[in-house]
Amino acid sequence: IMREEDLEIAIKVVIVGNGAVGKSSMIQRYCKGTFTKEYKKTIGVDFLERQITTGGEEVRLMLWDTAGQEEFDAITKAYYRGAQACVVAFSTTDRDSFSAVRKWKKKVEDECGSIPMVLVQNKIDLIDQATVKPDEVESLAREMRMRLYRTSVKEDLNVEQVFNFLVERYLAII
Ligand code: GDP
């Protein structure tokens, strides 16, 4: 017999964006509370998870990373399958990653339909080396109708907020 307290909400979240924008680091930060400078440290698993309680609901977030296989459509498609929320990330110091945001959003929508999404400008601690202007970012976010968060995974800035927002959005539509 299933009791109400056994029921748990689990959400598959995918983090997409060009290589090296900080996707793996964000997952590691959120799920393990750690940060490493090592580039593309293999986490060895497909996803990490974290449980949170929000509004009396227990929610389990499963955060999926594309594990450096961003360029391989067949692989990324398998990662996206069944995703219920998505982070589209780019880096403050990488203009190409900003230009690719639309493409990533579309890829996820093609595979998953319209799911809660958020735009993340990571590496905000490197604002001195920025290659995108704040107003460019804001206008793209507005045009795509996406909430924008500026994060530093390194400094642990705004990471929690990103996932709280997605969970709230998700709970509002189920
Ligand atoms: P991925 O390829 O998108 O998964 O990117 P990674 O998570 O492997 O990160 C790429 C590099 O950026 C690594 O050296 C990270 O340590 C670094 N990095 C990630 N987030 C931040 C951040 O917020 N600030 C800074 N300065 N470096 C970061």
Boltz pocket constraint, residues with backbone or C-beta under 6 A from the ligand:
constraints:
  - pocket:
      binder: B
      contacts: [[A, 17], [A, 18], [A, 19], [A, 20], [A, 21], [A, 22], [A, 23], [A, 24], [A, 25], [A, 26], [A, 36], [A, 37], [A, 38], [A, 39], [A, 40], [A, 41], [A, 68], [A, 122], [A, 123], [A, 124], [A, 125], [A, 126], [A, 151], [A, 152], [A, 153], [A, 154], [A, 155]]
      max_distance: 6.0
